[in-house]
Amino acid sequence: MPHKHTVKTFIEDGIYHVYNRGVEKRKIFLDDQDYRVFLHLLKYYLSPIDPKADHPIVTTGNLQLFRPRPLKNLGNEVSLIAYCLMPNHFHLLLKQKPADGMTKLLRRLATTYSMYFNRRYKRVGYLFQGNNKAVLIDNEHAFIHISRYIHLNPQELTRMDLVSYPYSSYQYFLGRKKADWIKPKLVLSLFNSKISAGCKSYQEFVEHFSENPEPFIKTAVID
């Protein structure tokens, strides 16, 4: 029987928690440049088309490409709501418009980042552990709590406070950063005291809500 998160039912206007890790649980981000390349690729794919924009692998990855393949803009098909990048895995919270929008984004992202990583570190073979795992978020309660779960990821692996962690969307949710290609308002517009158990702000909800988020999101947590 297939794993519960490999049976993918992708629907129009669906919201998904997406996760993948390095093959054999290896690290997929070894330094700040790797994180920035991955994020720059997301920005490139999800921003309006700019024919003058330089290829992220060249500008951020510092690699010269012979006839670099153009990267297709998918901002009209997929919205990035939240993200967190960790040394050996990543979490994305995505909303797609067409039923195949997210699939197209994730395939391009994995292919291009793997090409960059393998060239930089002179390795060959797969970088990610199989296909991306994706779970459909089908209610507002799970939607709010999965964003908290994503933003809590750095808690046990870094001495930084969550706000200072540079590779998540948390600062965008708190209004400290803004970017057109990240859509925190899709969560924040639904934030209320009923769902957040009385927390008055999103930061209070993430950092001080006493309950473990996993029981609230149940199957939205990916093994």
Protein Blocks (a to p, Z undefined) as FASTA:
>chain_A
ZZfklmccddehiacddddddehhiafbfbfklmmmmmmmmmmmmmccdfkbccfklmmn
opacehiacdddfklmbccfbdcddfkbccdddddfbfmlmmmmmmmmmmmmmmmmmmmn
opgdjfbgcjadddddfbfklmmmmmmmmmmmmmmmccbdfklpmkbcklmmnopaccfk
bcfklmmmmgcfklnnopabfklmmmmombdfklmnmmmpcZZ
